[in-house]
Amino acid sequence: MTYVTSDIHGCYEQYLKMLDKIDFSDDDVLYVLGDVVDRGPKPMEALMDMSVRANVIPILGNHDYIAYKMLGQLLMELTEENLKKHFGGDIENFYHDMVSWENIGGNTTVQGFGKLSMDEREGIVEYLSEFSLYETITVNSQNYMLSHIGLPDGATSDNLDSFDAYDFIGPDIHMDYDKVYFKDFTLVTGHFPTLGIDESYRGKVYRRHNNIAIDTGAVFGGTLCCVCLDTDEEFYVAGENSE
């Protein structure tokens, strides 16, 4: 079976419960549509588990990208040469970036990273560098395009490889769920909690116009959801601090 989930945001216990709920096996494939880290309590545990599963395919989210950049810098020796190359010669630039990241939930990622061995830290940064920008797959003759936020401006099914990471996860991307982006592909995305698309979809998958939105707000007390593309079934686990 082929599954998709998104926006785990450190909700490691919910992630494990979901794997149990779908009876995830070595014969299955799970696509994680970004934002594994930040906000929730155990982002490192989620990354470590995913990294040893060859059948879990991670797609880059904006929080994952920030984590990759910042954690990679934390691994570097702060020499004068590195300061000039990465921080404009000023360590205060690094501290400013760290504070900005922590303001959007990066503190749990930094804290978890600090508890790892050096080998584990290097492994996590390398793993984050391997996240895909998008995936296109076919399940039961249905084509799917999987992305964290959506599509860069001007993207078509034929030119996706011409865009870089920032094009896929930058702040200028705004999904229009009333728009059919591809007639021959269903676009599956995370990033935007479904309650913000339509309040009646709080904690539930949103489907419309060849779009499937699957960020159901696990870290905000909603749910962690998973969709089986083979059967169209939806699976839910109660999110962090949900009652």
Backbone as a ProteinNet text record, in pm:
[ID]
protein_1_A
[PRIMARY]
MTYVTSDIHGCYEQYLKMLDKIDFSDDDVLYVLGDVVDRGPKPMEALMDMSVRANVIPILGNHDYIAYKMLGQLLMELTEENLKKHFGGDIENFYHDMVSWENIGGNTTVQGFGKLSMDEREGIVEYLSEFSLYETITVNSQNYMLSHIGLPDGATSDNLDSFDAYDFIGPDIHMDYDKVYFKDFTLVTGHFPTLGIDESYRGKVYRRHNNIAIDTGAVFGGTLCCVCLDTDEEFYVAGENSE
[TERTIARY]
83.6	0	87.8	34.4	104.3	28.5	100	38.4	106.1	29.9	86.6	42.8	136.5	106.9	188.8	169.3	237.3	239.3	333.6	338.1	332.7	428.7	440.7	480.8	566.3	607.3	642.2	726.2	773.5	674.6	558.8	458.2	494.3	603.6	660.8	567.4	505.4	416.7	298.6	244.7	133.7	179.1	299.3	357.8	367.1	417.4	427.2	289.4	194.4	57.4	-1.4	31.4	-20.1	38.8	167.4	228.6	160.9	127.6	55.6	-85.4	-148.6	-288.4	-302.6	-207.9	-215	-145.5	-93.1	-22.1	89.8	170.6	276.4	379.7	409.3	502.4	608.6	704.5	811.6	761.2	640.7	582.4	510	495.3	425.5	525.9	473.1	553.6	477.7	549.1	490.6	566.1	493.4	548.8	512.9	613.5	593.1	614.8	507	511.1	560.9	672.1	740.3	699.2	783.1	769.5	762.9	868.2	884.5	924.5	998.4	1061.3	984.6	1035.2	987.9	851.4	831.2	704.9	674.5	661.4	628.7	748.3	726.4	828.6	943.3	924.7	1027.5	1058.8	1106.9	1138.2	1256.4	1357.6	1474.1	1436.7	1350	1307.9	1234.6	1151.5	1079.2	1177.2	1272.8	1371.7	1456	1497.4	1581.1	1506.5	1380.2	1301.2	1283.9	1247.1	1227.8	1354.8	1468.4	1594.7	1638.7	1587.6	1627.9	1523.5	1422.2	1317.6	1332.4	1377	1398.1	1268.2	1155.8	1025.6	948.9	1015.6	958.2	1030	956.5	1013.7	981.7	1083.3	1057.8	1062.3	970.2	966.5	990.9	1067.7	1116.1	1004.5	995.4	907.4	989.1	925.1	997.8	1069.1	1007.6	1073	1192.9	1181.9	1293.7	1410.9	1380	1484.4	1559.6	1485	1549.3	1636	1582.3	1658.6	1787.9	1780	1899.6	2006.1	1965.3	2060.4	2120.9	2034.7	2082.3	2160.4	2114.4	2185.7	2319.9	2324.4	2451.3	2551.7	2502.6	2590.9	2636.7	2550.7	2589.6	2701.9	2711.8	2817.6	2952.3	2952.4	3076.1	3160	3289.6	3380.1	3371.7	3353	3333.1	3467.8	3531.3	3656	3624.3	3727.4	3707.8	3662.5	3719.4	3682	3534.7	3487.6	3346.8	3253.2	3297.4	3215.6	3192.7	3298.5	3285.5	3198	3215.2	3145.2	2996.8	2962.7	2825.3	2748.1	2817.2	2747.2	2781.1	2838	2872.9	2979.6	3059.3	3165.9	3119.4	2991.8	2937.5	2859	2906.3	2836.9	2697.3	2676.7	2543.8	2439.4	2481.9	2387.9	2336.3	2425	2386.4	2289.1	2319.7	2230.1	2093.2	2091.5	1964.4	1882.8	1949.2	1878.3	1827.1	1906.9	1864.6	1740.5	1739.8	1623.9	1500.3	1516.5	1403.4	1348.2	1438.4	1396	1323.4	1377.7	1313.6	1174.7	1154.3	1022.9	917.1	958.9	862.3	870.7	921.7	917.9	1046.6	1156.6	1281.7	1348.8	1300.4	1367.5	1365.3	1255.2	1249.9	1346.3	1366.1	1460.3	1603.2	1636.6	1771.5	1799.2	1702	1720.7	1741.9	1661.5	1676.8	1809.2	1849.7	1976.8	2092.9	2084.2	2191.1	2210.2	2109.2	2118.5	2179	2201	2254.5	2406.5	2462.9	2607.6	2649.9	2778.7	2825.8	2794.8	2812.6	2781.1	2633.1	2547.5	2403.2	2366.7	2431.5	2405.4	2442.7	2559	2601.6	2507.5	2459.3	2365.5	2233.1	2185.2	2058.7	2072	2181	2200.5	2210.7	2282.2	2292.3	2156.1	2077.5	1944.1	1854.6	1857.1	1776.9	1817	1944.6	1991.5	1936.7	1886.1	1838.5	1688.9	1617	1472.5	1442.5	1340.7	1297.9	1222.2	1223	1140.9	996.7	978.1	844.8	858.6	747.8	746	623	637	522	512.2	394.5	375.7	242.6	229.4	105.1	59.1	-64.5	-123.2	-258.8	-275.2	-401.2	-442	-344.6	-364.8	-396.9	-392.4	-415.2	-279.5	-255.6	-130.9	-142.7	-36.4	-32.6	96.6	85.9	202.7	204.1	312.5	322.5	420.4	376.9	460.1	420.8	513.6	481	378.9	413.8	324.8	236.7	297	222.8	319.9	290.2	369.3	428.8	551.8	607.8	525	529.9	461.2	515.8	426.2	467.4	499.8	482.7	515.3	410.8	459.2	373.3	425.2	351.4	394.8	522.7	562.7	680.6	806	793	910.6	947.2	899.9	920.9	1068.4	1149.4	1291.8	1368.9	1307.1	1376.6	1369.8	1299.5	1284.5	1372.8	1413.1	1497.4	1415.4	1484.1	1415.8	1333.4	1391.2	1318.4	1192.4	1194.2	1075.1	959.9	994.2	890.9	844.7	930	894	899.6	919.7	928.6	794.3	796.7	673.9	580.2	625.4	541.6	440.9	450.1	358.2	227.8	119	-14	-106.4	-145.8	-234.2	-375.1	-433.1	-572.4	-647.6	-719.6	-784.5	-910.1	-946.8	-1055.9	-1004.6	-874.4	-813	-770.8	-796	-744.5	-606.2	-499.8	-363.5	-326.5	-366.4	-340	-467.2	-503.2	-618.1	-582.3	-453.6	-412.4	-334.1	-322.2	-258.3	-345.9	-349.2	-406.7	-291.7	-305.5	-201.1	-227.3	-131.1	-143.6	-43	-91.2	-5.9	-33	62.9	47.6	53.4	126.3	161	45.3	-64.9	-178.2	-277.5	-291.9	-391.8	-529.1	-597.2	-723.6	-830.4	-823.4	-923	-911.8	-791.8	-774.2	-825.9	-843.4	-901.2	-1052.9	-1108	-1252.4	-1272.1	-1331.1	-1345.6	-1415.1	-1503.4	-1575.1	-1484.1	-1360.9	-1265.5	-1160.8	-1188.2	-1096	-1061.1	-932.3	-888.6	-920.4	-961.5	-998.2	-931.5	-914.6	-858	-954.5	-898	-977.6	-953.9	-1061.4	-1052.5	-1138.6	-1076.5	-1153.4	-1069.1	-1131.1	-1069.2	-931	-923.8	-797.7	-690.4	-731.9	-640.9	-678.6	-578.3	-598.8	-504.4	-559.7	-480.5	-483.3	-363	-357.5	-291	-264.2	-217	-340.4	-365.9	-485.5	-451.8	-335.2	-304.4	-267.6	-189.6	-156.3	-91.7	2.7	75.9	-7.2	-119.7	-207.6	-331.6	-326.9	-440.6	-542.5	-511.5	-602.1	-576.5	-541.3	-509.8	-387.9	-326.8	-231.5	-308	-304.5	-380.5	-287.5	-339.2	-267.5	-370.6	-339.9	-429.7	-366	-442.5	-397.7	-441	-345.8	-379.1	-436.4	-410.8	-465.1	-615	-659.9	-800.3	-876.6	-805.2	-863	-910	-868.9	-905.8	-828.6	-892.4	-829.3	-815.6	-697.6	-670.5	-632.7	-677.5	-652.8	-603.7	-509.9	-464.2	-477.5	-530.6	-547.5	-413.9	-413	-289.4	-240.4	-131.8	-70.8	-167.2	-181.9	-265.6	-412.9	-457.8	-600.8	-675.1	-799.6	-878.8	-963.7
-119.5	0	125.5	233	361.4	462.1	519.9	611.9	749.2	852.2	986.6	1046.8	1113.8	1190.9	1319.1	1408.5	1538.1	1607.1	1701.3	1793.1	1719	1627.4	1556.3	1653.4	1748.9	1855.4	1801.3	1699.5	1650.6	1567.2	1537.5	1454.5	1306.6	1267.7	1134.4	1023.3	1040.1	935.4	914.8	1022.4	1011.3	944.4	975.2	912.5	761.2	717.3	573.1	507.9	576.9	523.5	509.2	604.3	595.7	475.7	451.5	335	206.3	201.4	84	77.1	191.3	194.8	145.4	181.3	138.2	4.5	-51.9	-180.2	-171.4	-67.4	-37.3	-149.1	-197.8	-309.4	-275.6	-366.7	-345.5	-345.7	-394	-397.2	-267.6	-178.1	-51	61	174.2	296.5	411.8	492.2	609.8	733.7	828.4	958	1057.6	1126.4	1227.8	1363.7	1442	1564.9	1686	1668.1	1782.9	1823.5	1910.6	1963.4	1851.3	1771.6	1668.8	1732.8	1844.1	1902.6	2024.3	2075.3	2199.2	2182.4	2267.8	2282.7	2168.7	2047.2	1933.9	1886.8	1793.3	1759.5	1671.6	1592.8	1493.6	1488.7	1599.5	1598	1508.9	1503.2	1420.1	1272.2	1231.9	1092	1054.2	1145.3	1118.9	1106	1197.6	1192.3	1065.5	1029.4	910.8	785.9	776.4	660.2	656.4	768.9	774.7	739.9	783.5	768.9	624.1	535.1	394.6	311	373.9	303.9	339.6	243.7	268.9	295.8	255.4	273.3	394	482.1	612	717.9	789.7	886.8	1027.8	1102.8	1238	1343.1	1437.1	1551.4	1677.5	1769.1	1885.2	1983.5	2019.4	2127.1	2248.7	2361.7	2483.5	2472.5	2405.1	2387.7	2293.6	2191.2	2099.1	2171.1	2258.6	2332.6	2424.9	2495.7	2583.3	2500.8	2386.2	2299.6	2252.3	2213.3	2167.8	2277.5	2399.9	2510.7	2543.4	2551	2594.2	2484.2	2361.1	2252.6	2227	2244.1	2230.8	2334.5	2454.5	2559.6	2530.3	2469.7	2434.2	2330.5	2250.7	2150.2	2209.9	2329.2	2388.1	2446.3	2442	2512.4	2661.4	2743.3	2886	2957	2929.2	2996.4	3129.8	3213	3341.2	3317.9	3214.6	3184.4	3145.2	3059.3	3017.5	3132.1	3220.3	3337.1	3422.4	3444.9	3527.5	3458.9	3326.6	3253.5	3237.7	3209.1	3172.3	3279	3364.4	3460.6	3605.1	3629.2	3765.4	3824.2	3737.1	3784.3	3821.8	3801.8	3848.5	3736.5	3691.4	3584.8	3629.4	3760.1	3808.5	3773.1	3763.8	3721	3580.6	3494	3356.8	3356.1	3431.1	3435.4	3491.6	3590	3646.7	3541.1	3463.6	3357.6	3250.6	3220	3119.6	3165.5	3290.3	3343.5	3343.4	3381.1	3381.1	3240.2	3142.2	3003.3	2955.1	2987.9	2946	3007.1	3123.9	3189.1	3115.8	3030.2	2950.7	2801.9	2777.6	2642.1	2564.4	2627.4	2555.4	2511.4	2561.6	2527.6	2378.2	2309.8	2166.3	2089.2	2138.2	2073.7	2092.6	2213.8	2241.5	2160.3	2156.1	2081.3	1932.4	1875.6	1734.7	1706.7	1798.3	1785	1783.5	1866.7	1877.2	1751.5	1666.4	1543.1	1426.8	1447.8	1341.3	1336.9	1220.9	1211.3	1286.4	1312.1	1383.5	1305.1	1173.3	1091.4	1100.7	1100.3	1110.7	1247.8	1352.7	1487.6	1496.9	1445.1	1448.3	1366.6	1254.5	1171.5	1242	1317	1390.4	1498.6	1574.1	1680.4	1619.7	1508.9	1442.4	1392.2	1337.4	1288.1	1402	1515.1	1629.7	1677	1663.2	1706.3	1619	1502	1406.8	1417.7	1505.4	1518	1562.4	1503.8	1541.9	1674.9	1746.2	1866.9	1831	1722.2	1676.2	1532.5	1464.9	1331.5	1321.9	1255.5	1221.4	1069.4	1017.3	872.9	836.8	711.5	660.4	542.6	549	442.1	407.3	282	237.5	325	354.5	433.8	580.4	622.8	763.1	829.1	944.6	1017.6	1115.3	1119.8	1210.7	1291	1418.6	1503.2	1539.8	1506	1524.9	1637.4	1735.4	1851	1901	1971.7	2021.4	2134.1	2242.9	2359.8	2358.3	2334.2	2342.8	2352.5	2440.1	2449.7	2588.9	2596.5	2727.3	2794.1	2925.2	2999.2	2958.1	2924.3	2884.6	2737.3	2659.1	2516.9	2441.4	2345.7	2252.9	2112.7	2013.7	1876.1	1841.4	1927.2	1899.4	1975.8	2078.8	2161.6	2167.8	2073.1	2078	2075.5	2005.9	1994.7	2124.7	2223.3	2350.3	2444.3	2403.7	2488.6	2437.4	2529.8	2489.9	2484.1	2455.3	2433.8	2555.4	2674.7	2793.7	2815.5	2775.9	2789.2	2704.2	2589.8	2499.8	2531.4	2595.3	2614.7	2760.6	2852.2	2993.3	3053.6	3172.7	3236	3286.4	3285.8	3338.5	3236.8	3112.1	3010	3017.5	3033.4	3039.2	2945.6	2836.4	2740.9	2797.3	2773.4	2807.4	2675.8	2636.9	2505.7	2503.6	2617.7	2622.6	2607.8	2591.3	2585	2441.4	2398.4	2270.8	2298.1	2255.1	2279	2185.2	2058.7	1959.9	1880	1863	1778.3	1630.3	1600.6	1460.8	1418.4	1506.7	1475.5	1524.7	1450	1499.5	1554.9	1678.9	1745.6	1722.7	1661.2	1631.2	1716.9	1796.1	1891.5	1890.5	1946.4	1969.8	2118.6	2156.8	2295.1	2378.6	2385.5	2467	2380.2	2400.5	2321.1	2336.1	2225.5	2225.8	2313.3	2334.1	2421.5	2564.1	2602.9	2736	2746.9	2632.7	2631.1	2638.5	2559.6	2554.6	2502.2	2583.8	2549.1	2415.4	2378.1	2251.5	2131	2154.8	2046	2041.9	2099.7	2095.4	1949.9	1917.9	1783.1	1678.2	1720.6	1625.6	1663	1563.8	1586.1	1670.3	1761.7	1848	1804.5	1782.4	1739.3	1830.8	1883.1	1964.3	1992.6	1986.5	2027.3	1964.5	1833.7	1761.2	1799.6	1854.6	1887.6	1806.6	1753.3	1687.5	1753.3	1816.5	1881.8	1793.7	1758.4	1657.2	1704.8	1835.4	1885.1	1910.6	1818.4	1829	1877.3	1943.6	2019	1938.1	1831.5	1745.2	1820.7	1908.6	1977.5	2088.1	2124	2228.7	2170.6	2041.3	1979.4	1920.5	1919.5	1857.1	1708.3	1660.1	1518.7	1505	1388	1346.1	1253.5	1282.8	1201.4	1129.3	1024.2	947.5	899.2	913.8	871.1	755.7	649.4	537.9	565.4	583.6	618.6	499.9	379.8	261.3	247.2	279.1	257.5	386.2	499.9	630.9	639.8	545.2	550.1	660.4	718.5	818.7	762.9	780.1	732.1	852.6	851.8	964.8	917.9	997.4	980.4	1115.6	1117.2	1242.3	1312.2	1443.8	1521	1559.9	1634.9	1679.6	1767	1734.2	1812.7	1814.9	1722	1715.6	1644.6	1679.3	1621.5	1506.9
0	0	0	-56	-60.3	25.6	122.1	217.4	209.2	249.1	262.2	395	460.4	580.4	573.8	668.8	660.3	795.5	809.2	923.8	1057.2	1073.4	1200.6	1311.4	1280.3	1373.5	1512.2	1515	1643.9	1721.7	1664.4	1732.6	1709.9	1771.3	1749.8	1795.9	1912	1963	1868.4	1814.2	1719.8	1590.1	1548.2	1429.1	1448	1562.7	1588.9	1595.4	1658.1	1664.8	1524.9	1437	1300.9	1227.8	1245.3	1182.4	1228.7	1356.7	1408.9	1351.6	1340.5	1295.8	1152.5	1067.6	927.5	906	1015.4	1007.9	904.6	917.3	820.8	818	698.7	683.1	579.7	565.1	467.9	324.2	303	168.4	133.4	231.2	211.4	186.5	139.6	124	188.9	267.2	329.8	283.4	224	188.4	298.6	350.5	454.7	389.2	381.6	301.9	379.4	450.7	508	647.3	704.6	840.1	943.9	943.1	1045.8	1178.3	1171.5	1289.5	1341.2	1457.8	1521.3	1589.5	1689.7	1762.3	1857.8	1807.9	1893.3	1975.2	2069.7	2169.3	2121.5	2015.6	1981.8	1831.5	1775.4	1632.1	1597.2	1685	1654.5	1652.6	1744.6	1747.9	1619.2	1570	1444.9	1328.1	1320.1	1212.2	1220.1	1340.4	1356.5	1312	1346.8	1306.3	1155.1	1096.7	952.2	876.3	930.2	857.3	841.9	924.8	915.1	841.9	788.4	713.7	565.3	486.8	344	270.3	326.1	260.2	313.5	386.2	423.5	341.8	259.2	165.7	214	259.2	309.9	199.8	207.6	116.9	198.7	144.5	218.7	251.3	378.8	423.6	461.8	479.4	513.5	648.3	745.3	874.7	863.2	781.1	760.2	694.2	600.8	530.5	627.1	711.3	809.7	904.1	948.3	1038.8	973.2	848.8	776.6	773.2	742	732.5	869	972	1103.1	1174.2	1167.6	1234.4	1166.9	1035.2	965.4	1011.9	1038.6	1088.6	1231.2	1311.1	1447.4	1448.9	1344.8	1337.3	1300.3	1242	1192.8	1305.9	1285.8	1375.4	1344	1446.4	1423.9	1406.1	1293.9	1260	1192.2	1178.1	1108.9	965.4	901.2	763.2	753.5	845.9	843.8	877.7	968.5	1000.9	877.2	800.2	681	576	563	457.8	486.6	611.4	643.2	721.4	793.4	878.6	845.4	727.5	691.9	781.7	844.1	931.6	1070.4	1100.4	1228	1294.8	1410.4	1482.6	1525.9	1537.6	1576.1	1471.9	1345.6	1241.3	1268.9	1314.4	1347.2	1464	1568.8	1684.8	1645.8	1558.6	1512.3	1439.7	1353.2	1281.4	1377.2	1479.6	1577	1652.9	1694.1	1767	1678.4	1552.7	1459.1	1442.2	1433.4	1419.5	1544.9	1661.1	1785.4	1799.8	1743.1	1750.4	1668.5	1576.5	1500.1	1537.7	1658.6	1711.4	1704.2	1663.6	1646.1	1774.5	1890.9	2015.9	2044.9	2014.1	2041.9	1952.6	1831.6	1740.3	1789	1832	1883	2009.2	2099	2223.8	2197	2106.8	2073.4	2005.1	1918.5	1846.8	1945	2047.7	2146.3	2228.4	2235.1	2313.2	2234	2104.6	2020.5	2027	1993.1	1978	1852.2	1837.8	1719.2	1592.4	1596.7	1479.1	1444	1544.4	1520.6	1464.8	1515.5	1463.8	1316.5	1283.1	1143.4	1055.8	1109.2	1034.7	1009.9	1108.3	1093.7	987.1	989.6	889.9	750	738.4	608.4	562.1	654.8	619.4	570.9	639.3	597	457	423.9	291.8	180.1	215.3	115.4	88.1	157.9	138.2	-5.2	-63.6	-198.8	-195.9	-309.8	-321.4	-353	-424.3	-461.5	-510.9	-524.6	-584.5	-675	-785.6	-869.8	-874	-844.5	-839	-904.6	-940.1	-996.1	-912.3	-865.5	-784.9	-845.5	-882	-942.8	-1061.6	-1146.3	-1268.8	-1243	-1117.2	-1082.9	-1055.7	-1119.4	-1100.9	-984.3	-903.3	-788.9	-792.9	-757.7	-737.5	-589.1	-519.5	-374.9	-344.9	-266.8	-234.5	-95.8	-28.8	105	100.1	31.2	27.5	-96.1	-209.7	-335.1	-450.2	-544.3	-666.6	-683.9	-735.3	-769.7	-879.4	-883.5	-988.2	-1124.5	-1215.9	-1349.6	-1364.9	-1258.5	-1266.4	-1347	-1425.2	-1496.4	-1467.8	-1511.3	-1487.1	-1561.6	-1656.4	-1738.1	-1697.3	-1612	-1583.6	-1435	-1355.2	-1211.2	-1172.6	-1251	-1218	-1239.2	-1296.9	-1321	-1200.6	-1094.2	-976.2	-862.7	-773.3	-661.1	-532.4	-422.6	-295.1	-254.3	-267	-222.5	-304.2	-429.5	-513.8	-459.9	-399.4	-349.5	-207.4	-127.6	13.6	57.8	-36.9	-2.3	36	95.3	144.7	35.9	-88.6	-196.5	-250.3	-203.4	-252.8	-175	-245.1	-183.3	-260.2	-196.4	-261.6	-277	-391.1	-416.8	-433.8	-330.2	-332.3	-418	-473.6	-570.6	-713.4	-727.1	-859.6	-891.7	-1013.8	-1062.3	-1122.6	-1054.2	-1101	-1215.4	-1202.2	-1305.7	-1331.3	-1456.6	-1488	-1479.9	-1504.1	-1507.5	-1383.6	-1284.4	-1157.7	-1043.1	-935.2	-810.7	-727.5	-681.7	-603.9	-455.3	-386.9	-243.6	-168	-71.9	-1.1	148.7	223.7	366.6	393.3	500.8	533.3	587.6	514.4	557	634	765.8	839.4	775.3	760.7	686.9	750.6	880.9	943.8	892.3	845	787.9	645.9	580.6	446.8	457	547	570.7	712.3	798.9	940.5	961.2	869.6	884	863.9	814.2	794.2	905.3	1018.5	1131.6	1164.8	1160.9	1194.7	1090.8	969.6	865	732.9	647.3	514	430	351.6	263.8	118.8	45.8	-94.2	-180.7	-285.3	-379.2	-503.3	-620.5	-746	-768.7	-754.7	-773.8	-672.2	-559	-450	-327.1	-259.6	-131.3	-31.2	71.5	176	300.3	351.7	457.6	586.6	600.4	730	816.2	907.2	991.8	1132.6	1146.6	1267.6	1389.2	1372.2	1485.8	1600.9	1570.6	1676.7	1741.6	1679.4	1732.5	1800.5	1834.2	1900.5	1806.9	1677	1580.6	1572.3	1453.9	1436.2	1346.6	1354.2	1252.3	1160.2	1030.6	937	841.7	783.1	683.3	582.5	453.7	347.2	272.1	252.5	169.7	26.1	-63.1	-201	-277.7	-232.7	-299.7	-276.9	-156.3	-118.4	-92.2	-85.4	-53.2	91.5	174.7	316.7	388.6	489.4	574.2	715.5	775	910	995.3	1121.5	1209.8	1346.3	1402.6	1540	1607.6	1729.9	1803.5	1819.4	1800.3	1800.4	1938.4	1942.4	2064	2144.1	2273.6	2366.1	2327.6	2242.5	2208.3	2319.5	2334.4	2443.4	2390
[MASK]
+++++++++++++++++++++++++++++++++++++++++++++++++++++++++++++++++++++++++++++++++++++++++++++++++++++++++++++++++++++++++++++++++++++++++++++++++++++++++++++++++++++++++++++++++++++++++++++++++++++++++++++++++++++++++++++++++++++++++++++++++++

